[in-house]
Amino acid sequence: MKSGEPFALAGIWESWRNPETGEDICTFCVITCPPNEMMATIHDRMPGILHREDYERWLSPEPDPHNLMRPFPAELMTMWPIDRKVGSPRNDTADILDPTEPVL
């Protein structure tokens, strides 16, 4: 966010028991939506970012909060180029988000 404040992504999760091993498994997924104009320059979708006033509603038992799945306003966000190493889970260090020179 331009403000530097933390933000929440829309997601779903489930806990289930593997019938073969008896192990409890927790799985999760980040929900995506169409991109805003900033994100459209790099991808055809973006994570569902929730407005602070929608957090409680997203976490409530409401069965269909579909209208929360909309592009977050680009004017509240910021973006900078980062290294391609962010694409690999082997690179688990904070510096993967450091700004780099854009690759053309």
DRENKE-565000 format. One line per 8 residues: number of its first residue (from 1); for each residue x, y, z of C-alpha. Coordinates in steps of 0.05 Angstrom, whole numbers. Layout:
BEGIN
NUM> X:Y:Z | ...
end
This chain:
BEGIN
1> 0:0:0 | 23:71:-12 | 11:84:61 | 59:29:82 | 4:-3:124 | -7:-78:125 | -65:-106:85 | -106:-170:81
9> -116:-216:22 | -180:-254:12 | -169:-328:22 | -203:-393:41 | -177:-450:83 | -197:-520:103 | -172:-571:153 | -183:-644:136
17> -159:-712:157 | -122:-755:107 | -160:-822:110 | -97:-861:90 | -50:-833:142 | -96:-802:195 | -55:-738:189 | -92:-672:197
25> -78:-628:137 | -91:-553:132 | -97:-525:61 | -109:-454:38 | -118:-413:-25 | -112:-338:-40 | -173:-315:-80 | -159:-276:-144
33> -200:-226:-183 | -191:-185:-247 | -132:-136:-243 | -137:-62:-231 | -103:-17:-282 | -35:-20:-246 | -34:-95:-239 | -59:-106:-310
41> 9:-81:-334 | 41:-145:-306 | -14:-198:-300 | -85:-216:-320 | -109:-224:-248 | -91:-201:-178 | -102:-224:-106 | -168:-202:-76
49> -146:-146:-29 | -196:-129:25 | -212:-59:49 | -203:-54:125 | -277:-42:134 | -291:-109:99 | -247:-154:143 | -302:-172:191
57> -351:-186:135 | -301:-231:99 | -289:-271:163 | -363:-276:180 | -406:-337:162 | -439:-298:105 | -448:-350:50 | -434:-306:-11
65> -391:-243:-4 | -380:-243:-80 | -381:-167:-85 | -317:-163:-44 | -280:-197:-102 | -265:-134:-140 | -201:-100:-161 | -171:-59:-105
73> -162:15:-124 | -95:25:-158 | -87:95:-129 | -81:64:-58 | -25:17:-81 | 48:23:-100 | 92:-22:-143 | 166:-29:-158
81> 209:-78:-198 | 239:-136:-159 | 287:-192:-178 | 261:-254:-214 | 287:-296:-156 | 220:-282:-121 | 191:-335:-167 | 226:-393:-131
89> 210:-418:-61 | 285:-434:-53 | 297:-360:-45 | 271:-349:25 | 304:-283:45 | 276:-214:58 | 318:-182:3 | 276:-214:-53
97> 230:-154:-46 | 285:-102:-52 | 277:-56:-113 | 319:-72:-174 | 329:-41:-242 | 272:-58:-289 | 287:-113:-340 | 264:-94:-409
end
